[in-house]
Amino acid sequence: MTAFDTLLSESRFKDLDKTSPTPLYFQLYNLLKTLILDGTLPMGTRMPTEEALATMFDVSRITAKRAMDDLAAERLLDRRRGKGTHVIYRYSPRPVKAPLVGMLQEIETMARNSRARILRCTMQEPPQAIRDELGLEPGERALHLVRVRQRDKLDFGYYISWTSGVDMPADSAIFETTPRLSYFRDNGLEVTHVTQTLSATEASAEAAQALQVKEGRALLSLTRRSFNKQADGERMHDHLHVLYNPEHFRYEMDLEID
């Protein structure tokens, strides 16, 4: 079964609107382009013939040909006589960009509306991989903080962070209610760039104990890297890894075109 057969069997295609003022070839072109750009039709997919495409969408062969020709002109398809038409666009996920100010405000709001249980707060040398990302020399130390965040008496997140350029607080209890971003600013460390990676993982023994779930339980994993600008460029100063219990935490995004 081809990729197109699978799509048809799942009713993934929408009928073209023959009452619309938008030309049918352009409707078909847009539909196929979307499926190619979002990776639904991956690189190497063999496309139907013009005749088959025309039958699928109940349009003329000329309409199907024009849509395919336009996709080929944009280097999304490769059309060769005797070899057929294939997708030549390679899909790769692109990060979603969001205003940093809004993101930082949301992070601080969540911190202020929950309470942290401090499991560890020390100044120590990070593991090699973290040390390399923070640009630390062997023997240099960073603030290491391990916490469990709780809201409404439910543990929803297991937080592990390493931060360079800040000192050990006089009392680690400050992080029970004070957002780390506030502590950073008080120490002269302003966040100017943040990257986040979301994925899924299984609970390790330590994470399972902290979140009171079974070891191996599926968790939402977030890694956040925070940077600040310096005279010689940008430097990463904070590495945060969070494991969320999906029963008590959801990560939502609501995006609009400006």
Residue frames as qw, qx, qy, qz and C-alpha x, y, z in Angstrom:
[[0.000, 0.889, 0.457, 0.000, 0.00, 0.00, 0.00],
 [0.422, 0.417, -0.019, 0.805, 1.40, 3.40, -1.01],
 [0.134, -0.194, -0.418, 0.877, 1.40, 6.53, 1.14],
 [0.347, -0.029, -0.227, -0.910, -1.49, 7.83, -0.95],
 [0.569, -0.247, -0.734, -0.277, -3.49, 4.62, -0.51],
 [0.398, -0.281, -0.687, 0.539, -3.02, 4.90, 3.24],
 [0.053, 0.125, 0.165, -0.977, -4.16, 8.50, 3.28],
 [0.470, -0.110, -0.458, -0.747, -7.24, 7.67, 1.26],
 [0.565, -0.266, -0.781, -0.017, -8.13, 4.71, 3.47],
 [0.318, -0.343, -0.565, 0.680, -7.90, 6.96, 6.53],
 [0.078, 0.856, 0.474, 0.191, -10.03, 9.64, 4.82],
 [0.460, -0.477, -0.061, 0.747, -7.23, 12.14, 5.27],
 [0.194, 0.146, 0.418, 0.875, -8.04, 13.99, 2.04],
 [0.266, 0.548, 0.422, -0.672, -10.64, 16.73, 1.93],
 [0.508, 0.587, 0.575, 0.258, -12.80, 17.04, -1.17],
 [0.234, 0.007, 0.188, 0.954, -11.99, 19.96, -3.42],
 [0.208, 0.617, 0.495, -0.575, -14.60, 22.70, -3.32],
 [0.351, 0.307, 0.628, 0.623, -15.95, 23.05, -6.85],
 [0.012, -0.884, -0.448, -0.133, -18.15, 25.98, -5.81],
 [0.444, -0.694, 0.008, 0.567, -15.16, 28.01, -4.61],
 [0.410, 0.903, -0.078, -0.105, -13.78, 30.84, -6.77],
 [0.308, -0.663, 0.652, 0.202, -10.31, 29.39, -6.10],
 [0.644, 0.426, -0.533, -0.346, -9.23, 27.37, -9.17],
 [0.972, -0.189, 0.021, -0.135, -9.31, 23.60, -8.68],
 [0.780, 0.365, -0.321, 0.395, -5.68, 23.21, -9.72],
 [0.067, 0.600, -0.425, 0.675, -4.65, 25.68, -7.00],
 [0.751, -0.436, 0.203, -0.452, -6.76, 23.89, -4.37],
 [0.992, 0.035, -0.093, 0.082, -5.11, 20.59, -5.32],
 [0.528, 0.544, -0.353, 0.548, -1.66, 22.22, -5.40],
 [0.256, -0.626, 0.378, -0.632, -2.17, 23.67, -1.89],
 [0.902, -0.301, 0.104, -0.291, -3.45, 20.39, -0.49],
 [0.935, 0.177, -0.163, 0.261, -0.51, 18.38, -1.84],
 [0.317, 0.637, -0.357, 0.605, 2.01, 21.06, -0.86],
 [0.522, -0.608, 0.303, -0.516, 0.78, 21.00, 2.74],
 [0.981, -0.162, 0.068, -0.083, 1.09, 17.21, 2.89],
 [0.779, 0.390, -0.226, 0.436, 4.65, 17.42, 1.56],
 [0.111, 0.673, -0.333, 0.651, 5.81, 20.29, 3.78],
 [0.602, -0.548, 0.325, -0.482, 4.44, 18.78, 7.00],
 [0.071, -0.415, 0.906, -0.048, 6.09, 15.42, 6.29],
 [0.777, 0.139, 0.433, -0.435, 2.86, 13.47, 5.69],
 [0.875, 0.481, 0.016, 0.061, 4.24, 12.62, 2.27],
 [0.555, -0.675, 0.333, 0.353, 7.92, 12.04, 3.10],
 [0.178, 0.702, -0.561, -0.400, 10.88, 12.33, 0.78],
 [0.062, -0.219, 0.948, 0.223, 10.91, 9.50, -1.75],
 [0.522, 0.367, 0.649, -0.413, 7.15, 9.01, -1.83],
 [0.147, 0.108, 0.734, 0.654, 6.00, 7.98, -5.30],
 [0.370, 0.309, 0.210, -0.851, 3.10, 10.18, -6.37],
 [0.629, 0.428, 0.640, -0.107, 0.10, 8.92, -8.35],
 [0.343, 0.208, 0.542, 0.738, 0.02, 9.45, -12.08],
 [0.186, 0.056, -0.046, -0.980, -1.84, 12.46, -13.41],
 [0.516, -0.200, -0.632, -0.542, -4.68, 10.16, -14.49],
 [0.515, -0.333, -0.753, 0.241, -4.90, 8.53, -11.07],
 [0.156, -0.218, -0.372, 0.889, -4.76, 11.88, -9.28],
 [0.313, -0.060, -0.287, -0.903, -7.50, 13.26, -11.53],
 [0.570, -0.292, -0.715, -0.281, -9.71, 10.26, -10.70],
 [0.405, -0.264, -0.673, 0.559, -9.05, 10.57, -6.94],
 [0.043, -0.376, -0.303, 0.875, -10.22, 14.19, -6.84],
 [0.375, 0.663, 0.648, 0.011, -12.71, 14.08, -9.70],
 [0.076, 0.823, -0.135, -0.546, -10.89, 16.73, -11.72],
 [0.761, 0.638, -0.098, -0.057, -9.52, 16.85, -15.25],
 [0.879, -0.019, 0.030, 0.476, -6.11, 15.49, -16.14],
 [0.348, 0.654, -0.014, 0.671, -5.07, 19.03, -17.10],
 [0.441, -0.807, 0.073, -0.386, -5.93, 20.23, -13.58],
 [0.896, -0.403, 0.105, 0.154, -3.89, 17.44, -11.98],
 [0.759, 0.304, 0.047, 0.573, -0.97, 18.08, -14.34],
 [0.110, 0.791, -0.062, 0.598, -0.85, 21.80, -13.57],
 [0.640, -0.730, 0.126, -0.203, -0.85, 21.16, -9.81],
 [0.920, -0.182, 0.147, 0.315, 1.99, 18.62, -10.15],
 [0.590, 0.542, 0.041, 0.598, 3.95, 20.89, -12.50],
 [0.149, -0.863, 0.104, -0.471, 3.75, 23.78, -10.02],
 [0.793, -0.578, 0.190, -0.008, 5.00, 21.53, -7.20],
 [0.866, 0.124, 0.141, 0.463, 7.86, 20.38, -9.40],
 [0.322, 0.758, -0.002, 0.567, 8.69, 24.01, -10.23],
 [0.394, -0.818, 0.225, -0.353, 9.08, 24.66, -6.50],
 [0.371, 0.442, -0.789, 0.208, 11.45, 21.68, -6.24],
 [0.613, -0.252, 0.530, -0.529, 9.05, 19.71, -4.07],
 [0.896, 0.191, 0.383, -0.116, 8.56, 16.99, -6.69],
 [0.108, -0.478, 0.707, 0.510, 10.85, 15.40, -9.25],
 [0.788, 0.423, 0.271, -0.356, 9.08, 14.35, -12.45],
 [0.084, -0.483, 0.764, 0.420, 10.87, 11.95, -14.81],
 [0.772, 0.277, -0.257, -0.511, 9.44, 10.20, -17.81],
 [0.761, 0.176, -0.624, -0.025, 9.45, 6.46, -17.30],
 [0.388, 0.068, -0.727, 0.563, 10.33, 6.76, -13.60],
 [0.340, -0.709, -0.617, -0.032, 7.30, 8.57, -12.27],
 [0.058, -0.753, 0.095, -0.649, 6.96, 11.51, -9.90],
 [0.689, -0.297, -0.542, 0.379, 8.57, 11.46, -6.45],
 [0.327, -0.941, -0.063, -0.060, 8.70, 13.80, -3.45],
 [0.696, 0.315, -0.261, 0.590, 12.18, 15.33, -3.16],
 [0.190, -0.729, 0.213, -0.622, 11.53, 17.64, -0.21],
 [0.566, -0.075, -0.728, 0.380, 13.05, 16.43, 3.05],
 [0.445, -0.779, -0.208, -0.391, 10.92, 17.39, 6.03],
 [0.500, 0.021, -0.577, 0.645, 12.66, 18.50, 9.20],
 [0.321, -0.794, -0.505, 0.103, 10.87, 19.86, 12.29],
 [0.253, 0.526, -0.100, 0.806, 11.37, 23.56, 12.86],
 [0.254, -0.302, -0.639, 0.660, 11.33, 25.10, 16.32],
 [0.078, -0.831, -0.487, -0.260, 8.35, 27.23, 17.21],
 [0.323, 0.174, -0.240, 0.899, 9.46, 30.75, 18.06],
 [0.317, -0.795, -0.511, -0.079, 7.63, 32.62, 20.78],
 [0.010, 0.835, -0.175, 0.521, 8.23, 36.00, 22.47],
 [0.535, 0.099, -0.670, 0.506, 10.80, 35.52, 25.24],
 [0.175, -0.262, 0.366, -0.876, 9.21, 38.08, 27.55],
 [0.761, -0.181, -0.121, -0.611, 5.90, 36.21, 27.54],
 [0.824, 0.030, -0.561, 0.074, 7.62, 32.87, 28.10],
 [0.342, 0.188, -0.606, 0.693, 9.62, 34.16, 31.07],
 [0.414, -0.257, 0.213, -0.847, 6.51, 35.68, 32.60],
 [0.861, -0.123, -0.304, -0.388, 4.71, 32.34, 32.30],
 [0.684, 0.116, -0.629, 0.351, 7.65, 30.53, 33.91],
 [0.070, 0.206, -0.516, 0.828, 7.67, 32.93, 36.85],
 [0.615, -0.218, -0.010, -0.757, 3.88, 32.77, 37.19],
 [0.864, -0.080, -0.479, -0.132, 3.95, 28.99, 37.39],
 [0.508, 0.139, -0.620, 0.581, 6.72, 29.17, 39.99],
 [0.159, -0.219, 0.362, -0.892, 4.80, 31.67, 42.12],
 [0.734, -0.130, -0.061, -0.663, 1.62, 29.60, 41.91],
 [0.922, -0.065, -0.381, 0.008, 3.26, 26.41, 43.13],
 [0.471, -0.778, 0.398, -0.118, 5.62, 25.40, 45.90],
 [0.667, 0.467, -0.575, 0.079, 8.93, 23.58, 45.61],
 [0.850, -0.505, 0.152, 0.011, 10.30, 20.89, 47.87],
 [0.235, 0.803, -0.548, 0.014, 14.09, 21.19, 47.88],
 [0.994, -0.092, -0.031, 0.048, 15.88, 17.84, 47.62],
 [0.763, -0.130, 0.083, 0.628, 19.37, 19.14, 46.95],
 [0.183, 0.973, 0.020, 0.142, 21.04, 22.57, 46.79],
 [0.738, -0.454, 0.207, 0.454, 24.84, 22.60, 46.52],
 [0.292, 0.850, -0.368, -0.240, 27.75, 24.17, 44.70],
 [0.746, -0.234, 0.597, 0.180, 29.51, 21.36, 42.85],
 [0.001, -0.402, 0.670, 0.624, 31.25, 20.43, 39.62],
 [0.778, 0.309, 0.098, -0.539, 28.69, 19.42, 36.97],
 [0.838, 0.093, 0.508, 0.176, 28.96, 16.24, 34.88],
 [0.413, -0.194, 0.485, 0.745, 31.20, 16.56, 31.81],
 [0.205, 0.520, 0.660, 0.501, 28.34, 17.09, 29.33],
 [0.158, -0.914, -0.372, 0.030, 26.78, 19.88, 31.42],
 [0.461, -0.645, 0.137, 0.594, 30.17, 21.44, 32.13],
 [0.401, 0.076, 0.547, 0.731, 30.90, 21.61, 28.40],
 [0.067, 0.723, 0.573, 0.379, 27.57, 23.30, 27.68],
 [0.312, -0.917, -0.201, 0.146, 28.12, 25.85, 30.45],
 [0.490, 0.742, -0.224, 0.399, 31.67, 26.49, 29.27],
 [0.569, -0.768, 0.261, -0.130, 33.24, 25.59, 32.63],
 [0.366, 0.576, -0.717, 0.140, 36.79, 24.43, 33.16],
 [0.745, -0.177, -0.633, 0.112, 37.51, 21.21, 35.10],
 [0.408, -0.179, -0.558, 0.700, 37.10, 21.92, 38.78],
 [0.184, -0.148, 0.011, -0.972, 34.77, 24.90, 38.30],
 [0.053, 0.332, 0.884, -0.325, 31.51, 24.59, 40.17],
 [0.261, -0.305, -0.391, -0.828, 27.91, 25.54, 39.48],
 [0.461, -0.088, 0.487, -0.737, 24.77, 25.84, 41.56],
 [0.300, -0.066, -0.914, -0.267, 23.07, 22.44, 41.52],
 [0.449, -0.020, 0.391, -0.803, 19.42, 22.43, 42.50],
 [0.247, -0.164, -0.920, -0.256, 17.04, 19.45, 42.62],
 [0.345, 0.045, 0.385, -0.855, 13.39, 20.15, 43.45],
 [0.024, 0.404, 0.896, 0.184, 9.91, 18.72, 43.26],
 [0.213, -0.089, -0.020, -0.973, 7.18, 21.22, 42.42],
 [0.037, -0.390, -0.903, 0.176, 3.75, 20.80, 43.96],
 [0.284, -0.140, -0.104, -0.943, 0.37, 22.40, 43.38],
 [0.751, -0.240, -0.067, -0.611, -2.78, 21.57, 45.34],
 [0.647, -0.431, 0.602, -0.182, -0.74, 18.98, 47.26],
 [0.926, 0.307, 0.216, 0.037, 0.07, 17.11, 44.02],
 [0.418, -0.542, 0.498, 0.532, 3.70, 16.61, 42.92],
 [0.701, 0.660, 0.210, -0.167, 3.72, 17.48, 39.23],
 [0.594, 0.748, -0.245, 0.168, 7.38, 18.12, 38.30],
 [0.822, -0.413, 0.111, 0.377, 10.87, 16.87, 39.13],
 [0.311, 0.939, -0.111, 0.099, 13.40, 19.66, 38.41],
 [0.799, -0.293, 0.132, 0.509, 17.18, 19.28, 38.04],
 [0.331, 0.932, 0.011, 0.150, 19.21, 22.40, 37.25],
 [0.709, -0.211, 0.034, 0.672, 22.81, 23.52, 36.93],
 [0.151, 0.966, 0.161, 0.134, 23.56, 27.26, 36.92],
 [0.664, 0.004, -0.080, 0.744, 26.88, 29.02, 36.46],
 [0.165, 0.444, 0.060, 0.879, 27.62, 32.61, 37.42],
 [0.511, -0.659, -0.092, -0.544, 25.55, 32.67, 40.62],
 [0.043, 0.392, -0.767, 0.506, 26.44, 32.08, 44.25],
 [0.380, -0.314, -0.864, 0.102, 24.98, 29.65, 46.74],
 [0.339, -0.696, -0.159, -0.613, 22.10, 31.35, 48.59],
 [0.125, -0.425, 0.646, -0.621, 22.40, 31.87, 52.33],
 [0.524, 0.059, 0.722, -0.449, 19.31, 29.70, 52.76],
 [0.006, 0.011, 0.860, 0.511, 18.24, 27.18, 50.10],
 [0.157, 0.537, 0.776, -0.291, 14.65, 27.55, 51.33],
 [0.159, 0.513, -0.086, -0.839, 14.48, 30.69, 49.18],
 [0.206, 0.158, -0.750, -0.608, 13.80, 28.43, 46.21],
 [0.127, 0.342, 0.905, -0.219, 10.68, 27.00, 47.83],
 [0.217, 0.783, 0.513, -0.277, 8.68, 30.08, 46.86],
 [0.049, 0.795, -0.223, -0.562, 11.03, 32.38, 44.91],
 [0.840, 0.536, 0.087, 0.005, 11.34, 31.74, 41.14],
 [0.753, -0.191, 0.225, 0.587, 14.89, 31.01, 40.03],
 [0.399, 0.630, 0.272, 0.608, 14.56, 33.76, 37.40],
 [0.272, -0.934, -0.054, -0.227, 14.10, 36.29, 40.21],
 [0.745, -0.560, 0.204, 0.302, 17.17, 34.90, 41.96],
 [0.693, 0.263, 0.288, 0.607, 19.14, 35.16, 38.68],
 [0.154, 0.832, 0.172, 0.505, 18.21, 38.82, 38.26],
 [0.511, -0.857, 0.054, -0.042, 19.14, 39.58, 41.86],
 [0.749, -0.378, 0.341, 0.425, 22.55, 38.09, 41.07],
 [0.072, 0.706, -0.339, -0.617, 22.96, 40.23, 37.92],
 [0.242, -0.061, 0.888, 0.385, 22.14, 37.40, 35.51],
 [0.540, 0.425, 0.117, -0.717, 19.57, 38.37, 32.85],
 [0.584, 0.189, 0.769, 0.176, 18.11, 35.74, 30.53],
 [0.246, 0.561, -0.236, -0.754, 18.17, 36.91, 26.89],
 [0.574, 0.289, -0.619, -0.452, 17.63, 33.67, 24.98],
 [0.603, -0.169, 0.699, -0.346, 15.97, 30.37, 25.83],
 [0.503, 0.191, -0.720, -0.439, 15.70, 27.08, 23.97],
 [0.643, -0.147, 0.576, -0.482, 13.35, 24.30, 24.99],
 [0.387, 0.183, -0.838, -0.337, 13.10, 20.67, 23.92],
 [0.715, -0.123, 0.365, -0.583, 10.06, 18.53, 24.71],
 [0.477, 0.215, -0.826, -0.209, 10.05, 14.76, 24.55],
 [0.853, -0.366, -0.030, -0.372, 8.83, 11.71, 26.43],
 [0.289, 0.443, -0.808, 0.261, 10.80, 9.41, 28.72],
 [0.751, -0.366, -0.546, -0.072, 10.41, 6.80, 31.43],
 [0.443, -0.821, 0.195, -0.303, 10.72, 7.51, 35.14],
 [0.473, 0.375, -0.711, 0.361, 14.07, 6.52, 36.62],
 [0.570, -0.392, -0.669, 0.273, 14.14, 5.12, 40.16],
 [0.254, -0.202, -0.304, 0.896, 15.05, 8.55, 41.55],
 [0.244, -0.104, -0.246, -0.932, 12.39, 10.41, 39.53],
 [0.541, -0.351, -0.699, -0.308, 9.76, 7.78, 40.38],
 [0.466, -0.386, -0.613, 0.508, 10.45, 8.19, 44.07],
 [0.101, -0.136, -0.121, 0.978, 10.36, 11.99, 43.84],
 [0.388, -0.054, -0.308, -0.867, 7.07, 12.09, 41.91],
 [0.491, -0.005, 0.728, -0.478, 5.56, 9.10, 43.74],
 [0.795, 0.375, -0.162, -0.449, 4.94, 7.11, 40.58],
 [0.943, -0.076, 0.308, 0.102, 6.03, 3.66, 39.46],
 [0.288, -0.543, 0.580, 0.535, 9.50, 3.27, 37.97],
 [0.280, 0.105, 0.807, 0.509, 9.27, 3.16, 34.20],
 [0.241, 0.746, 0.549, -0.290, 6.15, 5.32, 34.12],
 [0.431, 0.522, 0.350, 0.647, 5.85, 7.53, 31.03],
 [0.236, -0.731, -0.233, 0.597, 6.73, 11.15, 31.81],
 [0.413, 0.877, 0.128, 0.212, 6.89, 14.38, 29.84],
 [0.692, -0.302, 0.037, 0.654, 10.50, 15.56, 29.57],
 [0.239, 0.955, 0.089, 0.152, 11.53, 19.19, 29.09],
 [0.685, -0.208, 0.006, 0.698, 15.08, 20.49, 28.74],
 [0.122, 0.976, 0.159, 0.084, 15.52, 24.25, 28.90],
 [0.665, -0.034, -0.009, 0.746, 18.79, 26.03, 28.15],
 [0.038, -0.970, -0.222, 0.088, 19.03, 29.69, 29.15],
 [0.644, 0.226, 0.061, 0.728, 21.56, 32.15, 27.74],
 [0.101, -0.926, -0.167, 0.322, 22.62, 35.72, 28.35],
 [0.570, 0.746, -0.027, 0.343, 24.50, 38.19, 26.20],
 [0.622, -0.610, 0.078, 0.484, 28.06, 39.07, 27.08],
 [0.049, 0.822, -0.292, -0.487, 30.67, 41.34, 25.56],
 [0.069, -0.396, 0.822, 0.404, 32.15, 38.44, 23.57],
 [0.419, -0.044, -0.738, -0.527, 28.78, 37.01, 22.49],
 [0.758, -0.340, -0.070, -0.552, 26.15, 34.76, 23.98],
 [0.191, 0.305, -0.891, 0.278, 26.82, 32.27, 26.74],
 [0.695, -0.381, -0.538, -0.288, 24.69, 29.55, 28.24],
 [0.045, -0.452, 0.597, -0.661, 24.43, 29.88, 32.00],
 [0.570, -0.107, 0.581, -0.571, 21.61, 27.54, 33.00],
 [0.396, 0.067, -0.848, -0.345, 20.67, 23.95, 32.15],
 [0.534, -0.071, 0.511, -0.670, 17.32, 22.77, 33.44],
 [0.341, -0.019, -0.883, -0.323, 15.83, 19.31, 33.00],
 [0.508, -0.067, 0.418, -0.750, 12.26, 18.73, 34.14],
 [0.181, -0.134, -0.952, -0.209, 10.21, 15.54, 34.28],
 [0.461, -0.084, 0.141, -0.872, 6.46, 16.13, 34.48],
 [0.256, 0.203, 0.928, -0.177, 3.81, 13.71, 35.62],
 [0.133, -0.168, -0.554, -0.805, 1.24, 13.93, 32.77],
 [0.287, -0.568, -0.771, -0.003, -1.58, 13.17, 35.22],
 [0.296, -0.761, -0.351, 0.458, -0.96, 16.48, 36.98],
 [0.135, -0.633, 0.231, 0.726, 0.63, 18.65, 34.29],
 [0.642, 0.587, 0.452, 0.198, -0.15, 19.66, 30.71],
 [0.296, -0.395, 0.258, 0.830, 2.03, 21.76, 28.41],
 [0.424, 0.723, 0.545, 0.029, -0.19, 23.87, 26.16],
 [0.243, -0.210, 0.253, 0.913, 0.61, 26.45, 23.49],
 [0.324, 0.775, 0.523, -0.143, -1.90, 28.90, 22.05],
 [0.359, -0.238, 0.346, 0.833, -0.41, 30.66, 19.02],
 [0.398, 0.802, 0.406, -0.184, -1.95, 33.31, 16.81],
 [0.551, 0.385, 0.252, 0.696, -0.75, 35.12, 13.72],
 [0.204, -0.506, -0.209, 0.811, 0.18, 38.70, 14.60]]
